[in-house]
Structure formats: structure tokens, C-alpha cells
């Protein structure tokens, strides 16, 4: 967070635009809350499309309207059995190139492979060296469309009831764990909420929270309903399916 504050000060002193790394939702919200209190610096978030989970902040001096997030989409297309390759495979092969996660925004599946938003400074390196995922050849090109690439959103929306909105209760319901197993997983640091490791299962969840349980997958809390006649709470979640 200190680095982001330093960038804001540099933006104000130099009257030049500054750009942060890509941030997880929790860090993004925290940074925006802090930067709102600074004079003479405007803050805009950008992740390549409005619903993006990972975004970077563009810091603008005063009312400057020219915005450049220094990001671009790369398209990776597999020459092989695309249905056997999932999100974690693409991300793992990218990280294997030495690219830090902070230099990448969302990575999304497409019909022929994937699309990933990257910092423009690393785009040429990725395009030149990202040539394989699992055992399959991969061709990479810069996306030149005006709109975002077409994503393939594979997932399942389902409704479950929970005794409370505590994270341990929700984790147990989503991944069909006993309450004690859910508590154990959370206390071991396996749960991340909006990108932040969370070891306190008694914390309460909110709509739009993104839960990631290592070894089990991810889920997004989309809706919290009214209590049932038995006093339980009905929630709606969406879980991406990694192909």
C-alpha cells in the first residue's frame, strides 16, 4: 500500500499519470478508500472490462481526462485438445515464464484457448516466449479489437441454505464439508476472500465476496435471501467450472 501512496504523491508532484500493478479486490477497495482523501489526484480503476476481478488503478493529476492503463489483451490459442486445458494450466504456464501475478489482470477462457490482460511492458516478452501449455503448442497474439475478447463463462449457479453468514458455515455448505473440516481448512490458511488470506471463520460474508479454497476451487456469493421458516439463510453462489 505504501507503494501506491508513493505513486499518488509522484502523480501530484510531476503532474503525470501513474499506474499501479493489478490488484486483488480487497487491495483495490482499500487503495481506493485511501486515495479518495488525497487532493489533486483522480483515481480510475481498469481491468479491461467492467466486471473484472483484478484491476489496476490509474492515477491522474487533477481533472486530466486522458487515460492510459498501459494494459493490453493477449490471445492464446491451443493447437491441440483445448477441452483438456483449464484456467490453472494457462496461469501456471504463464507464471512459469517468470511473469509476476501483479503484472496480469484476469485470465479468461475462450473457445480456442484463453485471453489474458497484461501490463504492456511485459506483453512482447510473453508473446515471444509463451508457446506451450501442458504438452500442447500455444500460439499467442496481441488482441487488436476495440472491445474485449469473447470469453467462455463455464460455471454453475446454485442455491444453498446455511445456518449463518459466517465464512466457516458458507465454506462447509459450498464444498460439502463438515463444519469441523471447514474450520480446519480456514485455520490452516487455505481460504482467501477477495484475494486476502482469511483464517477467521467467524467473519461474516457479503454479497459479491469471492471465496477461494485451495484445493477445492472458487465461488462467488451472488445473493443473500431471506431466512427460511427454519431460520436458515438461503444464498445463491456461482462456481466456475475449470475444463
C-alpha positions as CSV (number, residue, x, y, z in Angstrom):
1,X,0.0,0.0,0.0
2,X,2.9,2.3,0.7
3,X,4.0,1.9,-3.0
4,X,0.5,3.1,-4.2
5,X,0.6,6.1,-1.9
6,X,4.1,7.0,-3.3
7,X,2.7,6.7,-6.8
8,X,-0.1,9.1,-5.9
9,X,2.4,11.6,-4.5
10,X,4.5,11.3,-7.6
11,X,1.5,11.9,-9.7
12,X,0.7,15.1,-7.8
13,X,4.3,16.4,-7.9
14,X,5.0,15.6,-11.5
15,X,1.5,16.2,-13.0
16,X,2.0,12.9,-14.9
17,X,-0.2,9.9,-14.9
18,X,0.9,6.9,-12.8
19,X,-0.4,3.3,-12.9
20,X,-0.4,0.6,-10.2
21,X,0.1,-3.1,-10.6
22,X,-3.1,-5.3,-10.9
23,X,-4.7,-5.6,-7.5
24,X,-6.9,-8.2,-5.9
25,X,-10.4,-7.0,-5.0
26,X,-9.6,-6.4,-1.3
27,X,-6.5,-4.4,-2.0
28,X,-8.3,-2.5,-4.8
29,X,-11.0,-1.4,-2.4
30,X,-8.5,-0.5,0.3
31,X,-6.4,1.6,-2.0
32,X,-9.4,3.5,-3.5
33,X,-10.6,4.3,0.1
34,X,-7.2,5.7,1.0
35,X,-6.7,7.6,-2.2
36,X,-10.1,9.3,-2.0
37,X,-8.6,11.5,0.7
38,X,-5.8,12.9,-1.5
39,X,-6.2,16.3,-3.2
40,X,-5.4,16.9,-6.8
41,X,-5.3,13.2,-7.8
42,X,-8.1,11.4,-9.6
43,X,-8.4,7.6,-9.4
44,X,-9.8,5.4,-12.1
45,X,-9.8,1.6,-12.0
46,X,-9.4,-0.6,-15.1
47,X,-9.4,-4.3,-15.6
48,X,-10.2,-4.5,-19.3
49,X,-13.9,-4.9,-18.8
50,X,-16.3,-3.6,-16.1
51,X,-16.8,-7.0,-14.3
52,X,-13.1,-7.7,-14.0
53,X,-11.9,-9.1,-10.6
54,X,-8.3,-8.0,-10.9
55,X,-7.9,-4.3,-11.8
56,X,-5.2,-1.7,-11.7
57,X,-5.6,2.0,-10.7
58,X,-4.8,4.8,-13.0
59,X,-3.8,7.9,-11.0
60,X,-4.5,11.2,-12.9
61,X,-3.3,14.7,-11.9
62,X,-6.3,17.0,-11.2
63,X,-9.1,16.6,-13.7
64,X,-6.9,15.2,-16.5
65,X,-9.2,13.1,-18.8
66,X,-6.6,11.3,-20.9
67,X,-6.5,7.8,-19.5
68,X,-3.9,5.1,-20.4
69,X,-3.9,2.0,-18.2
70,X,-0.9,0.6,-20.0
71,X,-2.6,-2.8,-20.4
72,X,-3.4,-5.0,-23.4
73,X,-5.1,-8.3,-24.1
74,X,-3.1,-11.3,-25.3
75,X,-4.9,-14.2,-27.0
76,X,-3.5,-17.7,-26.6
77,X,-4.8,-20.4,-28.9
78,X,-4.1,-24.0,-28.4
79,X,-3.1,-26.3,-31.2
80,X,-4.5,-29.5,-29.6
81,X,-7.3,-30.7,-27.4
82,X,-8.4,-27.4,-25.9
83,X,-11.0,-29.1,-23.7
84,X,-8.3,-30.8,-21.7
85,X,-6.7,-27.5,-20.6
86,X,-8.1,-25.3,-17.9
87,X,-7.6,-21.9,-16.2
88,X,-5.0,-23.1,-13.8
89,X,-3.0,-24.7,-16.6
90,X,-2.8,-21.4,-18.6
91,X,-2.0,-19.4,-15.4
92,X,0.7,-21.9,-14.3
93,X,2.4,-21.8,-17.7
94,X,2.5,-18.0,-17.6
95,X,3.9,-17.9,-14.1
96,X,6.5,-20.4,-15.2
97,X,7.8,-17.8,-17.6
98,X,8.7,-15.6,-14.5
99,X,5.9,-13.2,-15.0
100,X,4.7,-11.9,-11.6
101,X,0.9,-12.2,-11.0
102,X,0.7,-8.5,-10.3
103,X,1.6,-7.9,-14.0
104,X,-1.5,-9.8,-15.1
105,X,-5.2,-9.0,-14.8
106,X,-7.9,-11.5,-15.3
107,X,-7.3,-14.6,-17.3
108,X,-10.4,-15.9,-19.1
109,X,-11.1,-19.0,-21.2
110,X,-12.1,-18.6,-24.8
111,X,-13.4,-21.1,-27.4
112,X,-9.8,-21.8,-28.7
113,X,-7.8,-21.1,-25.6
114,X,-7.6,-18.1,-23.3
115,X,-7.3,-14.3,-23.1
116,X,-5.2,-12.5,-20.5
117,X,-4.8,-8.8,-19.7
118,X,-1.2,-7.9,-19.1
119,X,0.9,-4.9,-18.4
120,X,2.1,-3.5,-21.7
121,X,5.7,-3.7,-20.6
122,X,5.7,-7.5,-20.4
123,X,3.4,-8.1,-23.4
124,X,6.2,-8.5,-26.0
125,X,8.1,-11.0,-23.8
126,X,5.0,-13.1,-23.2
127,X,4.1,-13.1,-26.8
128,X,7.6,-14.3,-27.8
129,X,8.0,-16.9,-25.1
130,X,4.6,-18.3,-24.1
131,X,4.5,-21.1,-26.6
132,X,3.3,-24.1,-24.7
133,X,0.7,-25.2,-22.1
134,X,0.9,-28.7,-20.8
135,X,2.2,-30.6,-23.7
136,X,0.3,-28.6,-26.3
137,X,1.7,-25.9,-28.6
138,X,0.3,-22.4,-28.0
139,X,0.2,-19.5,-30.4
140,X,0.0,-16.0,-28.9
141,X,-1.0,-12.8,-30.5
142,X,-1.9,-9.2,-29.4
143,X,-5.7,-8.6,-29.4
144,X,-6.5,-5.8,-31.8
145,X,-10.2,-5.5,-31.3
146,X,-11.9,-2.4,-29.9
147,X,-14.0,-4.5,-27.4
148,X,-12.8,-7.2,-25.0
149,X,-12.3,-10.7,-26.4
150,X,-15.2,-13.1,-26.3
151,X,-15.0,-15.2,-23.1
152,X,-16.4,-18.6,-22.4
153,X,-18.0,-18.4,-19.0
154,X,-18.4,-22.0,-17.8
155,X,-19.9,-22.4,-14.4
156,X,-22.8,-23.3,-12.2
157,X,-25.2,-21.2,-10.2
158,X,-26.8,-22.9,-7.3
159,X,-28.8,-22.1,-4.2
160,X,-27.8,-23.5,-0.7
161,X,-29.0,-22.8,2.8
162,X,-26.7,-22.0,5.7
163,X,-27.1,-21.6,9.4
164,X,-25.3,-18.2,9.3
165,X,-23.3,-16.0,7.0
166,X,-20.1,-16.9,8.8
167,X,-17.3,-18.0,6.4
168,X,-17.0,-21.4,8.0
169,X,-20.7,-22.1,7.5
170,X,-20.6,-21.0,3.9
171,X,-17.4,-22.9,3.1
172,X,-18.9,-26.1,4.6
173,X,-22.1,-25.7,2.5
174,X,-20.4,-24.9,-0.8
175,X,-17.8,-27.6,-0.7
176,X,-19.8,-30.2,1.2
177,X,-17.5,-30.3,4.2
178,X,-18.3,-30.9,7.8
179,X,-18.2,-27.7,9.9
180,X,-15.1,-29.1,11.7
181,X,-13.3,-29.7,8.3
182,X,-14.2,-26.3,7.1
183,X,-12.9,-24.7,10.3
184,X,-9.6,-26.7,9.9
185,X,-9.2,-25.6,6.3
186,X,-9.7,-22.0,7.2
187,X,-7.4,-22.1,10.2
188,X,-4.7,-23.6,8.0
189,X,-4.9,-20.5,5.8
190,X,-6.5,-22.3,2.8
191,X,-9.3,-19.7,2.4
192,X,-8.9,-16.4,0.5
193,X,-11.7,-13.9,0.4
194,X,-11.4,-11.2,-2.3
195,X,-7.7,-12.1,-2.6
196,X,-6.9,-11.8,1.1
197,X,-6.0,-14.9,3.2
198,X,-8.6,-15.3,5.9
199,X,-8.0,-17.5,8.9
200,X,-11.0,-16.4,11.0
201,X,-14.0,-18.5,10.1
202,X,-16.3,-16.4,12.3
203,X,-16.2,-13.4,9.9
204,X,-19.4,-12.6,8.1
205,X,-19.7,-12.8,4.3
206,X,-21.2,-10.2,2.0
207,X,-22.7,-10.2,-1.5
208,X,-20.0,-10.2,-4.2
209,X,-17.4,-11.8,-2.0
210,X,-15.1,-14.1,-3.9
211,X,-14.1,-17.2,-2.0
212,X,-11.2,-19.3,-3.0
213,X,-10.5,-22.5,-1.0
214,X,-7.1,-24.0,-2.0
215,X,-7.5,-27.5,-3.4
216,X,-11.3,-27.1,-3.9
217,X,-12.0,-24.1,-6.2
218,X,-13.7,-20.8,-6.2
219,X,-17.1,-19.4,-5.6
220,X,-18.8,-16.0,-5.8
221,X,-21.6,-15.1,-3.4
222,X,-24.2,-13.5,-5.7
223,X,-27.3,-13.2,-3.5
224,X,-28.3,-13.4,0.1
225,X,-32.0,-14.3,0.5
226,X,-34.5,-14.0,3.3
227,X,-34.4,-16.5,6.3
228,X,-36.3,-19.7,5.7
229,X,-39.1,-20.9,8.1
230,X,-36.5,-22.9,9.9
231,X,-34.3,-19.8,10.4
232,X,-31.7,-20.8,7.9
233,X,-30.4,-18.3,5.2
234,X,-30.7,-19.1,1.5
235,X,-27.7,-17.9,-0.5
236,X,-27.0,-18.0,-4.3
237,X,-23.5,-18.8,-5.4
238,X,-21.8,-19.1,-8.8
239,X,-18.9,-21.6,-9.2
240,X,-16.7,-21.5,-12.3
241,X,-16.0,-24.9,-13.8
242,X,-12.4,-25.4,-14.9
243,X,-12.5,-27.5,-18.0
